Each structure stands twice: as structure tokens, then as C-alpha cells.
Amino acid sequence: MTPFQSGIIAEASSDALFITLNVNPSEIDTLKKALADSPALITDVQQQFPDAMLHAAIGISSLIWDKLDTKRPQHLSTFPHISGKEYEIIPTDVDLVLHIRSSRHDVTYELANSLYSSFGNSVTLVDDVSGFKYMDNRDLTGFVDGTENPEGEHRKNVALVGEEDIDFKNGSYFNLMRFVHDLDKWEKEALKTQEDVYGRTKLDNQEYPSAKKSAHAHTKRTSLKDKNGQSMEILRQSIPFASLTEKGLMFASYSKTPETFNLMLESMVKGDENGNTDFLMKYTKATTAQAFFVPSNTWLTSRSN
């Protein structure tokens, strides 16, 4: 068992399930026991299906954290309400999230069912959304997603809290958004218009040179630098979802600080100093927006105390 929850760092999966829950305050002791038992439960199911690349992450929001611990992660807060001239992100915070993923839908379900059952009456289901790998890791808009994701050991540097918040080392800040796409509108656009919106070619996934990108391009609005000129990064674990009536992206990101994600979202919605917003927002809408902290396995097991 790793000190961090494996669902944070593991490579992209072909199947995923996002389960959001609210907590029954009168059943906190039941919840604590379920959280304490969860690392062993997850490991047990992983061992039953060793080839399924099964991983999970359990996140806890600011709304319920103080019922579980007297200390708090330094930057834990609710999802920010971000409003621009054209677009608005409205928080829809809930208490808990289960992010389960694997290479097999049946195995994803097996772990989801086991975890959900273990919580008993301590939780109420808010939503569950299944995601799937689309083509060669493409969004339903047809463009490759997650191209600039950190790789190798650098994923840990980007996603995991370190010595700067020692009590919550090996945890991660998790942001989850459900984007519903207007694909009818998107598919009416010319290929060149679509590529300009992304700042990237569609077929062969080549990023435009910086000088040729529109200030409204998605890759421009999400490519930020810190005060030292270093790229600001998050670890994306996003995946498409779809029914016959609703299609979009479950945007999921992990980071050692929520500041990076918040700045990226502000850059998209509010724009730069000249008001240049992300034109991709013309074709999609966030219907949920939630923030969590995914604690270490050590923190989870200690809830039994």
C-alpha cells in the first residue's frame, strides 16, 4: 500500500466512476470506521483483480472535514464562485467523493459497490457518473485531452502535498467539475475554428506555436506561469461521459495546492487583463463544481482512533 491514495497518481484509465455523497451527521462514527477500513478494502479488491489496474481516491470536502479531524489542510476550502462577463462557475459542494477507475467496468463497479455499502447509513448518494476512454484519449469534441499532463515521478511533485503541510503530507487537493457540452453547436463549426479554439490541431494533436495562438485559445488560457516564470501544473484525470441526452467531460484534477487550478479557471472564465476569455466555454457549461482534499492512507486508517 502506498502512503498516498493510488487513484491520485496512477496513469489514465479506460473506465471511471465518480460518486458524490452527503454525510448523515448523526452517523459520524460509522463514517470514521468506513474511512479507516477503506485502504484495506481497496487493497483487497485490487488483489482480487490484479490485471484490472484498479485505483481509487476518497475525497473529503471543507463542509464535513471538521467532523473528522481537529486539524485542517492549509488550503482546504469550498469551490470558488467565479463569475465573468459571459461565463459563471457556481459551486455545488458536497461532503464526499469516491473516484474509482480501472480498465474494466465490472471491476470499477465491484469496488464502488463495496465502498458504498461499507458507509451504510452514514451517507446519502448525491450522484454517480460513469466515464469512459473515448478513442485515443479524446474529449467528445474530438480533441486529445490531457496532452500536457505531468509524467513519471513528476506527477507526485505536482499532485502531492509535501513537507510544507506535514500533517497532510501525501494528500492532494481534488477539483471535480461536470462539463456538459453543446456538441450540436460545436459540430457546426469549421475545423479551423475548432482548432483555433483549442490552439491545437484536431487530427494529429499538434499545438500551435505560441505566436499563432489566439488570446482566447484554451491552451493559452490554461498555460500559466508563476512569479519565477515556471509553468504552473495540475495533474488531470479527466474522462468523457455520455448518455443519449447529455454528453460532456468529467474534469478531474489533483494538485498539491488548489491555487493553481483556481488561477487556471479564473483565466478561462474572467480572462486576462484585456478580458480575453476561453472560447471553449462557448460550447460547454459546468453543471457541478466541487472541491475536496484526498488525504493520505495513513490519515484514513487513523480515523479508527
Contacts in CASP RR format, 6 or more apart in sequence:
PFRMAT RR
TARGET T0000
AUTHOR 0000-0000-0000
METHOD contacts of the structure
MODEL  1
MTPFQSGIIAEASSDALFITLNVNPSEIDTLKKALADSPALITDVQQQFP
DAMLHAAIGISSLIWDKLDTKRPQHLSTFPHISGKEYEIIPTDVDLVLHI
RSSRHDVTYELANSLYSSFGNSVTLVDDVSGFKYMDNRDLTGFVDGTENP
EGEHRKNVALVGEEDIDFKNGSYFNLMRFVHDLDKWEKEALKTQEDVYGR
TKLDNQEYPSAKKSAHAHTKRTSLKDKNGQSMEILRQSIPFASLTEKGLM
FASYSKTPETFNLMLESMVKGDENGNTDFLMKYTKATTAQAFFVPSNTWL
TSRSN
1 39 0 8 1.000
1 43 0 8 1.000
1 297 0 8 1.000
2 9 0 8 1.000
2 297 0 8 1.000
3 169 0 8 1.000
3 170 0 8 1.000
3 296 0 8 1.000
3 297 0 8 1.000
3 298 0 8 1.000
4 156 0 8 1.000
4 160 0 8 1.000
4 170 0 8 1.000
4 171 0 8 1.000
4 172 0 8 1.000
4 296 0 8 1.000
4 297 0 8 1.000
5 39 0 8 1.000
5 56 0 8 1.000
5 57 0 8 1.000
5 58 0 8 1.000
5 171 0 8 1.000
5 172 0 8 1.000
5 294 0 8 1.000
5 295 0 8 1.000
5 296 0 8 1.000
5 297 0 8 1.000
5 300 0 8 1.000
6 42 0 8 1.000
6 55 0 8 1.000
6 56 0 8 1.000
6 57 0 8 1.000
7 55 0 8 1.000
7 56 0 8 1.000
7 57 0 8 1.000
7 99 0 8 1.000
7 101 0 8 1.000
7 237 0 8 1.000
8 57 0 8 1.000
8 159 0 8 1.000
8 160 0 8 1.000
8 171 0 8 1.000
8 172 0 8 1.000
8 174 0 8 1.000
8 235 0 8 1.000
8 254 0 8 1.000
8 294 0 8 1.000
9 155 0 8 1.000
9 156 0 8 1.000
9 159 0 8 1.000
9 160 0 8 1.000
9 235 0 8 1.000
9 254 0 8 1.000
10 53 0 8 1.000
10 55 0 8 1.000
10 101 0 8 1.000
11 53 0 8 1.000
12 133 0 8 1.000
12 137 0 8 1.000
12 237 0 8 1.000
12 239 0 8 1.000
13 53 0 8 1.000
13 55 0 8 1.000
13 101 0 8 1.000
13 102 0 8 1.000
13 103 0 8 1.000
13 133 0 8 1.000
13 239 0 8 1.000
14 102 0 8 1.000
14 103 0 8 1.000
14 132 0 8 1.000
14 133 0 8 1.000
15 101 0 8 1.000
15 102 0 8 1.000
15 103 0 8 1.000
15 104 0 8 1.000
15 105 0 8 1.000
15 108 0 8 1.000
15 130 0 8 1.000
15 131 0 8 1.000
15 132 0 8 1.000
15 133 0 8 1.000
16 99 0 8 1.000
16 100 0 8 1.000
16 101 0 8 1.000
16 108 0 8 1.000
16 130 0 8 1.000
16 131 0 8 1.000
16 132 0 8 1.000
16 237 0 8 1.000
16 239 0 8 1.000
16 250 0 8 1.000
17 98 0 8 1.000
17 99 0 8 1.000
17 100 0 8 1.000
17 101 0 8 1.000
17 108 0 8 1.000
17 109 0 8 1.000
17 112 0 8 1.000
17 128 0 8 1.000
17 129 0 8 1.000
17 130 0 8 1.000
17 131 0 8 1.000
18 97 0 8 1.000
18 98 0 8 1.000
18 99 0 8 1.000
18 127 0 8 1.000
18 128 0 8 1.000
18 129 0 8 1.000
18 131 0 8 1.000
18 176 0 8 1.000
18 250 0 8 1.000
18 252 0 8 1.000
19 97 0 8 1.000
19 98 0 8 1.000
19 100 0 8 1.000
19 112 0 8 1.000
19 115 0 8 1.000
19 116 0 8 1.000
19 125 0 8 1.000
19 127 0 8 1.000
19 128 0 8 1.000
20 94 0 8 1.000
20 96 0 8 1.000
20 97 0 8 1.000
20 125 0 8 1.000
20 126 0 8 1.000
20 127 0 8 1.000
20 128 0 8 1.000
20 176 0 8 1.000
20 288 0 8 1.000
20 290 0 8 1.000
21 94 0 8 1.000
21 95 0 8 1.000
21 96 0 8 1.000
21 97 0 8 1.000
21 98 0 8 1.000
21 119 0 8 1.000
21 123 0 8 1.000
21 124 0 8 1.000
21 125 0 8 1.000
21 126 0 8 1.000
22 94 0 8 1.000
22 95 0 8 1.000
22 96 0 8 1.000
22 123 0 8 1.000
22 124 0 8 1.000
22 126 0 8 1.000
23 31 0 8 1.000
23 64 0 8 1.000
23 67 0 8 1.000
23 95 0 8 1.000
23 96 0 8 1.000
23 122 0 8 1.000
23 123 0 8 1.000
23 124 0 8 1.000
24 121 0 8 1.000
24 122 0 8 1.000
24 123 0 8 1.000
24 124 0 8 1.000
25 67 0 8 1.000
27 120 0 8 1.000
27 121 0 8 1.000
27 122 0 8 1.000
28 67 0 8 1.000
28 68 0 8 1.000
28 122 0 8 1.000
30 119 0 8 1.000
30 120 0 8 1.000
30 121 0 8 1.000
30 122 0 8 1.000
31 68 0 8 1.000
31 119 0 8 1.000
31 122 0 8 1.000
31 123 0 8 1.000
32 68 0 8 1.000
32 303 0 8 1.000
32 304 0 8 1.000
33 303 0 8 1.000
33 304 0 8 1.000
34 115 0 8 1.000
34 118 0 8 1.000
34 119 0 8 1.000
34 120 0 8 1.000
34 122 0 8 1.000
35 58 0 8 1.000
35 68 0 8 1.000
35 300 0 8 1.000
35 303 0 8 1.000
36 300 0 8 1.000
36 301 0 8 1.000
36 302 0 8 1.000
36 303 0 8 1.000
36 304 0 8 1.000
37 118 0 8 1.000
37 304 0 8 1.000
38 58 0 8 1.000
38 115 0 8 1.000
38 118 0 8 1.000
38 300 0 8 1.000
39 297 0 8 1.000
39 300 0 8 1.000
39 301 0 8 1.000
40 301 0 8 1.000
41 114 0 8 1.000
41 115 0 8 1.000
41 118 0 8 1.000
42 54 0 8 1.000
42 56 0 8 1.000
42 111 0 8 1.000
42 115 0 8 1.000
45 54 0 8 1.000
45 107 0 8 1.000
45 110 0 8 1.000
45 111 0 8 1.000
45 114 0 8 1.000
46 52 0 8 1.000
46 54 0 8 1.000
46 55 0 8 1.000
48 110 0 8 1.000
49 102 0 8 1.000
49 104 0 8 1.000
49 107 0 8 1.000
49 110 0 8 1.000
51 103 0 8 1.000
52 102 0 8 1.000
52 103 0 8 1.000
52 104 0 8 1.000
52 107 0 8 1.000
53 102 0 8 1.000
53 103 0 8 1.000
54 100 0 8 1.000
54 101 0 8 1.000
54 102 0 8 1.000
54 107 0 8 1.000
54 108 0 8 1.000
54 111 0 8 1.000
55 100 0 8 1.000
55 101 0 8 1.000
55 102 0 8 1.000
56 98 0 8 1.000
56 99 0 8 1.000
56 100 0 8 1.000
56 101 0 8 1.000
56 111 0 8 1.000
56 115 0 8 1.000
57 97 0 8 1.000
57 98 0 8 1.000
57 99 0 8 1.000
57 172 0 8 1.000
57 174 0 8 1.000
57 254 0 8 1.000
57 294 0 8 1.000
58 96 0 8 1.000
58 97 0 8 1.000
58 98 0 8 1.000
58 99 0 8 1.000
58 115 0 8 1.000
58 294 0 8 1.000
58 295 0 8 1.000
58 300 0 8 1.000
59 96 0 8 1.000
59 97 0 8 1.000
59 98 0 8 1.000
59 99 0 8 1.000
59 174 0 8 1.000
59 292 0 8 1.000
59 293 0 8 1.000
59 294 0 8 1.000
59 295 0 8 1.000
60 68 0 8 1.000
60 95 0 8 1.000
60 96 0 8 1.000
60 292 0 8 1.000
60 293 0 8 1.000
60 294 0 8 1.000
60 295 0 8 1.000
61 78 0 8 1.000
61 93 0 8 1.000
61 94 0 8 1.000
61 95 0 8 1.000
61 96 0 8 1.000
61 97 0 8 1.000
61 290 0 8 1.000
61 291 0 8 1.000
61 292 0 8 1.000
61 293 0 8 1.000
62 72 0 8 1.000
62 76 0 8 1.000
62 77 0 8 1.000
62 78 0 8 1.000
62 93 0 8 1.000
62 291 0 8 1.000
62 293 0 8 1.000
63 78 0 8 1.000
63 93 0 8 1.000
63 94 0 8 1.000
63 95 0 8 1.000
64 95 0 8 1.000
64 96 0 8 1.000
65 72 0 8 1.000
65 73 0 8 1.000
65 76 0 8 1.000
65 293 0 8 1.000
66 72 0 8 1.000
68 303 0 8 1.000
69 299 0 8 1.000
71 167 0 8 1.000
71 168 0 8 1.000
73 161 0 8 1.000
73 165 0 8 1.000
73 168 0 8 1.000
73 171 0 8 1.000
73 173 0 8 1.000
73 293 0 8 1.000
73 295 0 8 1.000
74 164 0 8 1.000
74 165 0 8 1.000
74 168 0 8 1.000
75 173 0 8 1.000
75 257 0 8 1.000
75 258 0 8 1.000
75 259 0 8 1.000
76 173 0 8 1.000
76 291 0 8 1.000
76 293 0 8 1.000
77 258 0 8 1.000
77 291 0 8 1.000
78 91 0 8 1.000
78 93 0 8 1.000
78 291 0 8 1.000
79 89 0 8 1.000
79 91 0 8 1.000
79 92 0 8 1.000
79 93 0 8 1.000
79 175 0 8 1.000
79 289 0 8 1.000
79 290 0 8 1.000
79 291 0 8 1.000
80 89 0 8 1.000
80 91 0 8 1.000
80 262 0 8 1.000
80 265 0 8 1.000
80 291 0 8 1.000
81 88 0 8 1.000
81 89 0 8 1.000
81 90 0 8 1.000
81 91 0 8 1.000
82 88 0 8 1.000
82 89 0 8 1.000
82 262 0 8 1.000
82 265 0 8 1.000
82 266 0 8 1.000
82 269 0 8 1.000
82 270 0 8 1.000
83 89 0 8 1.000
83 269 0 8 1.000
83 270 0 8 1.000
84 269 0 8 1.000
84 270 0 8 1.000
84 271 0 8 1.000
84 277 0 8 1.000
85 275 0 8 1.000
85 277 0 8 1.000
86 277 0 8 1.000
86 281 0 8 1.000
87 268 0 8 1.000
87 269 0 8 1.000
87 277 0 8 1.000
87 281 0 8 1.000
88 269 0 8 1.000
89 177 0 8 1.000
89 265 0 8 1.000
89 269 0 8 1.000
89 286 0 8 1.000
89 289 0 8 1.000
90 286 0 8 1.000
90 289 0 8 1.000
91 289 0 8 1.000
91 290 0 8 1.000
91 291 0 8 1.000
92 287 0 8 1.000
92 288 0 8 1.000
92 289 0 8 1.000
92 290 0 8 1.000
93 289 0 8 1.000
93 290 0 8 1.000
93 291 0 8 1.000
94 126 0 8 1.000
94 290 0 8 1.000
95 123 0 8 1.000
96 123 0 8 1.000
96 292 0 8 1.000
97 174 0 8 1.000
97 176 0 8 1.000
97 290 0 8 1.000
97 292 0 8 1.000
98 112 0 8 1.000
98 115 0 8 1.000
98 116 0 8 1.000
99 174 0 8 1.000
99 176 0 8 1.000
99 237 0 8 1.000
99 252 0 8 1.000
100 108 0 8 1.000
100 111 0 8 1.000
100 112 0 8 1.000
100 115 0 8 1.000
101 108 0 8 1.000
101 237 0 8 1.000
101 239 0 8 1.000
102 108 0 8 1.000
102 111 0 8 1.000
105 130 0 8 1.000
105 132 0 8 1.000
108 130 0 8 1.000
112 128 0 8 1.000
116 123 0 8 1.000
116 125 0 8 1.000
127 288 0 8 1.000
129 178 0 8 1.000
129 241 0 8 1.000
129 250 0 8 1.000
130 241 0 8 1.000
131 239 0 8 1.000
131 240 0 8 1.000
131 241 0 8 1.000
131 250 0 8 1.000
132 239 0 8 1.000
132 240 0 8 1.000
132 241 0 8 1.000
132 242 0 8 1.000
133 239 0 8 1.000
133 240 0 8 1.000
134 140 0 8 1.000
134 142 0 8 1.000
134 240 0 8 1.000
135 142 0 8 1.000
136 144 0 8 1.000
137 144 0 8 1.000
137 145 0 8 1.000
137 146 0 8 1.000
138 144 0 8 1.000
138 145 0 8 1.000
138 240 0 8 1.000
139 145 0 8 1.000
139 238 0 8 1.000
139 240 0 8 1.000
139 248 0 8 1.000
139 249 0 8 1.000
140 181 0 8 1.000
140 183 0 8 1.000
140 240 0 8 1.000
140 242 0 8 1.000
140 247 0 8 1.000
140 248 0 8 1.000
140 249 0 8 1.000
141 181 0 8 1.000
141 183 0 8 1.000
141 186 0 8 1.000
141 194 0 8 1.000
141 283 0 8 1.000
142 202 0 8 1.000
143 194 0 8 1.000
143 198 0 8 1.000
143 200 0 8 1.000
143 202 0 8 1.000
143 205 0 8 1.000
144 200 0 8 1.000
144 205 0 8 1.000
145 236 0 8 1.000
145 238 0 8 1.000
145 240 0 8 1.000
145 249 0 8 1.000
146 236 0 8 1.000
146 238 0 8 1.000
147 200 0 8 1.000
147 205 0 8 1.000
147 207 0 8 1.000
148 223 0 8 1.000
148 233 0 8 1.000
149 155 0 8 1.000
149 235 0 8 1.000
149 236 0 8 1.000
150 157 0 8 1.000
150 158 0 8 1.000
150 159 0 8 1.000
150 233 0 8 1.000
150 235 0 8 1.000
155 235 0 8 1.000
157 256 0 8 1.000
158 233 0 8 1.000
158 234 0 8 1.000
158 235 0 8 1.000
158 254 0 8 1.000
158 255 0 8 1.000
158 256 0 8 1.000
159 172 0 8 1.000
159 234 0 8 1.000
159 235 0 8 1.000
159 254 0 8 1.000
159 255 0 8 1.000
159 256 0 8 1.000
160 169 0 8 1.000
160 170 0 8 1.000
160 171 0 8 1.000
160 172 0 8 1.000
160 256 0 8 1.000
161 168 0 8 1.000
161 169 0 8 1.000
161 170 0 8 1.000
161 171 0 8 1.000
161 172 0 8 1.000
161 173 0 8 1.000
161 256 0 8 1.000
162 169 0 8 1.000
162 170 0 8 1.000
162 256 0 8 1.000
163 169 0 8 1.000
164 256 0 8 1.000
168 293 0 8 1.000
168 295 0 8 1.000
168 296 0 8 1.000
168 299 0 8 1.000
169 296 0 8 1.000
170 296 0 8 1.000
170 297 0 8 1.000
170 298 0 8 1.000
171 293 0 8 1.000
171 294 0 8 1.000
171 295 0 8 1.000
171 296 0 8 1.000
171 299 0 8 1.000
172 254 0 8 1.000
172 255 0 8 1.000
172 256 0 8 1.000
172 293 0 8 1.000
172 294 0 8 1.000
173 254 0 8 1.000
173 255 0 8 1.000
173 256 0 8 1.000
173 257 0 8 1.000
173 258 0 8 1.000
173 261 0 8 1.000
173 291 0 8 1.000
173 292 0 8 1.000
173 293 0 8 1.000
173 294 0 8 1.000
174 252 0 8 1.000
174 253 0 8 1.000
174 254 0 8 1.000
174 291 0 8 1.000
174 292 0 8 1.000
174 293 0 8 1.000
174 294 0 8 1.000
175 251 0 8 1.000
175 252 0 8 1.000
175 253 0 8 1.000
175 255 0 8 1.000
175 258 0 8 1.000
175 261 0 8 1.000
175 289 0 8 1.000
175 290 0 8 1.000
175 291 0 8 1.000
175 292 0 8 1.000
176 250 0 8 1.000
176 251 0 8 1.000
176 252 0 8 1.000
176 288 0 8 1.000
176 289 0 8 1.000
176 290 0 8 1.000
176 291 0 8 1.000
176 292 0 8 1.000
177 250 0 8 1.000
177 251 0 8 1.000
177 286 0 8 1.000
177 288 0 8 1.000
177 289 0 8 1.000
177 290 0 8 1.000
178 241 0 8 1.000
178 248 0 8 1.000
178 249 0 8 1.000
178 250 0 8 1.000
178 251 0 8 1.000
178 286 0 8 1.000
178 287 0 8 1.000
178 288 0 8 1.000
179 248 0 8 1.000
179 249 0 8 1.000
179 250 0 8 1.000
179 251 0 8 1.000
179 284 0 8 1.000
179 285 0 8 1.000
179 286 0 8 1.000
179 287 0 8 1.000
180 246 0 8 1.000
180 247 0 8 1.000
180 248 0 8 1.000
180 284 0 8 1.000
180 285 0 8 1.000
180 287 0 8 1.000
181 247 0 8 1.000
181 248 0 8 1.000
181 249 0 8 1.000
181 283 0 8 1.000
181 284 0 8 1.000
182 283 0 8 1.000
182 284 0 8 1.000
182 285 0 8 1.000
183 247 0 8 1.000
183 283 0 8 1.000
185 282 0 8 1.000
185 283 0 8 1.000
186 194 0 8 1.000
186 283 0 8 1.000
189 197 0 8 1.000
191 202 0 8 1.000
194 202 0 8 1.000
195 201 0 8 1.000
195 202 0 8 1.000
195 208 0 8 1.000
196 214 0 8 1.000
196 217 0 8 1.000
196 279 0 8 1.000
197 216 0 8 1.000
197 217 0 8 1.000
197 218 0 8 1.000
197 279 0 8 1.000
197 280 0 8 1.000
197 282 0 8 1.000
197 283 0 8 1.000
198 217 0 8 1.000
198 218 0 8 1.000
198 219 0 8 1.000
198 280 0 8 1.000
199 207 0 8 1.000
199 208 0 8 1.000
199 213 0 8 1.000
199 214 0 8 1.000
199 217 0 8 1.000
199 218 0 8 1.000
199 219 0 8 1.000
199 220 0 8 1.000
200 206 0 8 1.000
200 207 0 8 1.000
200 208 0 8 1.000
200 218 0 8 1.000
200 219 0 8 1.000
201 208 0 8 1.000
207 219 0 8 1.000
208 217 0 8 1.000
208 219 0 8 1.000
210 220 0 8 1.000
213 219 0 8 1.000
213 220 0 8 1.000
214 220 0 8 1.000
214 279 0 8 1.000
215 272 0 8 1.000
215 274 0 8 1.000
215 276 0 8 1.000
216 276 0 8 1.000
216 277 0 8 1.000
216 278 0 8 1.000
216 279 0 8 1.000
217 278 0 8 1.000
217 279 0 8 1.000
218 268 0 8 1.000
218 278 0 8 1.000
218 279 0 8 1.000
218 280 0 8 1.000
221 264 0 8 1.000
221 267 0 8 1.000
221 268 0 8 1.000
221 271 0 8 1.000
221 272 0 8 1.000
221 276 0 8 1.000
221 277 0 8 1.000
221 278 0 8 1.000
222 264 0 8 1.000
222 267 0 8 1.000
222 268 0 8 1.000
222 278 0 8 1.000
223 231 0 8 1.000
224 231 0 8 1.000
224 232 0 8 1.000
224 260 0 8 1.000
224 263 0 8 1.000
224 264 0 8 1.000
224 267 0 8 1.000
225 231 0 8 1.000
225 232 0 8 1.000
226 232 0 8 1.000
232 260 0 8 1.000
232 263 0 8 1.000
232 264 0 8 1.000
233 255 0 8 1.000
233 260 0 8 1.000
234 253 0 8 1.000
234 254 0 8 1.000
234 255 0 8 1.000
234 260 0 8 1.000
234 261 0 8 1.000
234 264 0 8 1.000
235 253 0 8 1.000
235 254 0 8 1.000
235 255 0 8 1.000
236 251 0 8 1.000
236 252 0 8 1.000
236 253 0 8 1.000
237 252 0 8 1.000
237 253 0 8 1.000
237 254 0 8 1.000
238 249 0 8 1.000
238 250 0 8 1.000
238 251 0 8 1.000
238 252 0 8 1.000
238 253 0 8 1.000
239 249 0 8 1.000
239 250 0 8 1.000
239 252 0 8 1.000
240 247 0 8 1.000
240 248 0 8 1.000
240 249 0 8 1.000
240 250 0 8 1.000
241 247 0 8 1.000
241 248 0 8 1.000
241 249 0 8 1.000
241 250 0 8 1.000
242 248 0 8 1.000
248 284 0 8 1.000
249 284 0 8 1.000
253 261 0 8 1.000
254 294 0 8 1.000
255 261 0 8 1.000
258 291 0 8 1.000
267 278 0 8 1.000
268 277 0 8 1.000
268 278 0 8 1.000
268 280 0 8 1.000
268 281 0 8 1.000
269 277 0 8 1.000
269 278 0 8 1.000
269 281 0 8 1.000
270 277 0 8 1.000
271 277 0 8 1.000
271 278 0 8 1.000
END
